[in-house]
């Protein structure tokens, strides 16, 4: 297959931003679930399970920080691209990005 016919999931900075937004939502949803599971494990006296859930929560918090930083970097890159290419925000481009 020629390379030009393959579709890339990140054709633009905006598509990468959308992916990061979805990832951030997924992380928050999973953190809520793990908090609930942790409370249940503590309530039932399952110490080892509670520790494992704490570790998973810690790792998700770290991932969330990295995603947040990546989202900011993507936003900076989008701004820089606009400056470099002298792109102007038009009403059409704003509507197209929504």
BABATI-787028 format. One line per 2 residues: number of its first residue (from 1); their letters; for each residue x, y, z of N, C-alpha, C. Coordinates in steps of 0.001 Angstrom, whole numbers, padded with zeros to 6 digits. Each point is the difference from the previous one (the first is absolute). Layout:
<atoms>
NUM> A> X/Y/Z/X/Y/Z/X/Y/Z  ...
</atoms>
This chain:
<atoms>
1> XX> 000832/-001177/000000/-000832/001177/000000/000880/001244/000000  -000250/000940/-000865/000782/001229/000012/-000271/000792/001270
3> XX> 001011/000742/000424/-000118/000768/001243/-001068/001077/-000077  -000253/000555/-001182/-000970/001087/-000096/-001446/-000463/000156
5> XX> -000244/-001312/-000102/-001365/-000498/000161/-000303/-000402/001436  001012/-000060/000852/-000230/-000350/001398/-000508/001220/000753
7> XX> -001017/-000202/000783/-000536/001098/000805/000690/000000/001356  000489/001132/000395/000660/000140/001292/-001010/000505/001021
9> XX> 000006/-000560/001201/-000944/000487/001014/000343/001413/000471  001204/000457/-000284/000420/001329/000411/000434/000812/-001211
11> XX> -000962/000264/-000876/000282/000780/-001193/000295/001455/000333  -000430/000425/001163/000185/001399/000382/000188/000104/001506
13> XX> 000438/001147/000419/000129/000271/001435/-001371/-000101/000659  -001016/000457/-000702/-001353/-000033/000560/-000479/-001432/000235
15> XX> 000333/-000920/-000897/-000421/-001389/000218/000762/-000620/001173  001254/000384/000162/000762/-000473/001159/-000588/000577/001290
17> XX> -000436/001259/-000061/-000631/000611/001175/-001293/-000724/000361  -000775/-000361/-000991/-001248/-000719/000255/000284/-001346/000673
19> XX> 001025/-000698/-000488/000387/-001263/000623/000383/000215/001460  000788/001031/000272/000438/000269/001374/-001194/000363/000884
21> XX> -000983/000697/-000543/-001200/000325/000772/-000766/-001269/000373  -000121/-000915/-000947/-000686/-001262/000270/000777/-000809/001038
23> XX> 001319/-000024/-000139/000840/-000712/000963/-000158/000597/001396  -000027/001327/000104/-000161/000654/001304/-001337/-000376/000635
25> XX> -001062/-000028/-000794/-001314/-000402/000523/000018/-001442/000499  000628/-000862/-000771/000080/-001410/000367/000770/-000195/001297
27> XX> 001090/000749/000154/000799/-000084/001229/-000844/000413/001198  -000734/001112/-000120/-000823/000470/001122/-001095/-001009/000350
29> XX> -000615/-000591/-001023/-001033/-001015/000257/000590/-001194/000751  001173/-000439/-000425/000643/-001139/000651/000441/000338/001417
31> XX> 000429/001218/000218/000397/000404/001353/-001197/-000045/000945  -001172/000440/-000479/-001208/-000071/000825/-000317/-001451/000363
33> XX> 000088/-000881/-001008/-000284/-001421/000245/000990/-000592/001000  001278/000346/-000146/001015/-000542/000913/-000181/000532/001415
35> XX> -000398/001265/000132/-000268/000550/001340/-001112/-000800/000676  -001049/-000265/-000758/-001127/-000767/000545/000454/-001405/000396
37> XX> 000758/-000655/-000890/000487/-001350/000290/000939/-000005/001205  000805/001059/000138/000920/000105/001139/-000776/000098/001305
39> XX> -001041/000822/000010/-000817/000138/001209/-000647/-001329/000375  -000461/-000733/-000991/-000604/-001306/000257/001037/-000960/000572
41> XX> 001198/-000021/-000602/001061/-000897/000465/000401/000321/001440  000108/001282/000313/000352/000400/001370/-001115/-000411/000957
43> XX> -001233/000228/-000410/-001151/-000372/000837/-000097/-001488/000263  000440/-000800/-000957/-000055/-001453/000146/001290/-000581/000569
45> XX> 000954/000865/000331/001246/-000459/000613/000964/-000675/-000956  -000134/000239/-001266/000902/-000583/-001001/001205/000931/-000182
47> XX> 000985/-000146/000879/001142/000920/000019/000823/-000061/-001287  000278/-001207/-000458/000839/-000140/-001200/-000686/000591/-001228
49> XX> -001278/-000257/-000129/-000769/000576/-001117/-000048/001518/000109  -000183/000512/001198/-000040/001446/000208/001336/000633/-000389
51> XX> 001110/-000654/000343/001323/000510/-000383/000183/000000/-001512  -000465/-001051/-000645/000105/-000075/-001464/-000829/001109/-000651
53> XX> -001164/000246/000549/-000843/001077/-000528/000636/001368/000232  000650/000181/001141/000711/001259/000260/001113/000218/-001017
55> XX> 000728/-001067/-000309/001064/000101/-000992/-000575/000336/-001378  -001107/-000643/-000358/-000636/000289/-001285/-000475/001447/-000059
57> XX> -000548/000492/001110/-000418/001407/000053/001186/000941/-000155  001092/-000322/000649/001215/000809/-000113/000470/000057/-001455
59> XX> 000026/-001153/-000656/000444/-000055/-001399/-000945/000796/-000900  -001303/-000085/000256/-000956/000779/-000786/000180/001498/000223
61> XX> 000311/000395/001231/000255/001416/000281/001224/000486/-000760  001035/-000839/-000050/001201/000357/-000757/-000333/000135/-001489
63> XX> -000755/-000964/-000524/-000398/000050/-001398/-000840/001248/-000273  -000893/000327/000911/-000835/001184/-000157/000851/001266/-000081
65> XX> 001045/000086/000811/000908/001156/-000051/000695/000080/-001353  000449/-001140/-000512/000674/-000022/-001300/-000966/000397/-001120
67> XX> -001226/-000474/000082/-000998/000347/-001013/-000291/001495/000050  -000134/000540/001201/-000258/001436/000151/001136/000819/-000625
69> XX> 001223/-000393/000285/001155/000702/-000577/000026/-000139/-001518  -000329/-001176/-000493/-000017/-000227/-001447/-001070/000845/-000678
71> XX> -001139/000132/000651/-001072/000837/-000564/000452/001450/-000094  000688/000474/001018/000525/001376/-000039/001035/000161/-001104
73> XX> 000876/-001010/-000163/001012/000075/-001056/-000636/000000/-001383  -001015/-000819/-000188/-000706/-000010/-001281/-000653/001348/-000275
75> XX> -000554/000596/001025/-000597/001328/-000158/001075/001018/-000383  001158/-000080/000644/001107/000896/-000342/000448/-000215/-001442
77> XX> 000092/-001258/-000415/000397/-000300/-001378/-001010/000537/-001008  -001260/-000105/000324/-001036/000536/-000889/000135/001515/-000126
79> XX> 000247/000661/001116/000196/001449/-000023/001234/000370/-000811  001083/-000737/000220/001223/000275/-000761/-000192/-000240/-001492
81> XX> -000715/-001053/-000352/-000281/-000256/-001415/-000749/001159/-000621  -000967/000522/000727/-000769/001136/-000516/000886/001227/-000186
83> XX> 000912/000210/000940/000916/001136/-000135/000958/-000188/-001164  000551/-001211/-000123/000969/-000281/-001059/-000646/000098/-001378
85> XX> -001186/-000565/-000136/-000669/-000022/-001293/-000892/001215/-000223  000004/000903/000960/-000816/001209/-000062/-001462/-000337/-000241
87> XX> -000452/-001038/000707/-001397/-000400/-000100/-000844/000927/000853  -001099/000364/-000518/-000941/000844/000728/-001208/-000843/000387
89> XX> -000540/000297/001158/-001221/-000683/000399/-001172/000678/-000685  -000653/-000730/-000855/-001210/000492/-000633/-001182/-000700/000640
91> XX> -001162/000547/-000210/-001198/-000622/000561/-000166/-001413/-000547  000353/-000211/-001260/-000117/-001321/-000611/000939/-001009/000636
93> XX> 001248/000425/000278/000965/-000932/000595/-000359/-000328/001436  -000549/000964/000713/-000442/-000259/001380/-001132/-001007/000005
95> XX> -000962/000183/-000894/-001131/-000926/-000082/000451/-001383/-000451  000974/-000057/-000895/000487/-001287/-000491/000731/-000780/001083
97> XX> 000629/000686/000951/000739/-000681/001048/-000888/-000510/001125  -001264/000384/000006/-000922/-000443/001063/-000599/-001327/-000302
</atoms>
